Amino acid sequence: MKNKIVFALIMGIVTTGIISFTLILVNIGFNENFFKVWLLSWGMAYLVVIPAILIIGPRIQSMVDELLRKKTNI
């Protein structure tokens, strides 16, 4: 369980950082407010994605496991 939590925390930092950076850059461009807007957006995205990874992730993993199990049994 510790591994899954640490994975979620690190994956959340990386993915929300990349996505929020890209979307803020596309939407407002690189201006004087860029880093302030980006850091605020990044923080909010991170707070949303961590519970999502921890709650939704196991369900998706189970679905993938089941899908692949059915596929190999055919």
C-alpha positions, -999 to +999 in steps of 0.1 A: +000+000+000+029+024+008+042+019-028+009+028-043+006+060-022+041+071-030+035+063-067+003+083-067+021+113-050+050+113-075+028+105-106+005+133-095+033+158-093+046+149-127+014+146-146-004+177-131+028+197-136+031+188-173-005+192-181-011+224-162+020+240-176+010+231-212-026+242-208-017+275-191+009+282-218-016+275-245-044+295-229-027+326-216+007+324-232+040+331-215+034+365-198+042+382-165+014+362-146+023+328-161+042+313-131+016+326-106-013+312-126+006+280-133+015+273-097-021+280-085-035+257-112-009+231-105-017+230-068-054+228-074-049+200-100-027+181-076-053+182-048-079+168-072-057+141-089-043+124-058-076+112-044-086+103-080-055+082-085-060+065-051-097+058-055-102+053-093-068+037-100-075+004-083-108+001-101-092+007-134-065-018-126-091-044-118-109-037-151-076-040-171-067-072-152-102-087-160-100-075-197-066-091-202-076-122-183-106-127-206-085-120-237-059-146-228-086-172-221-101-169-256 
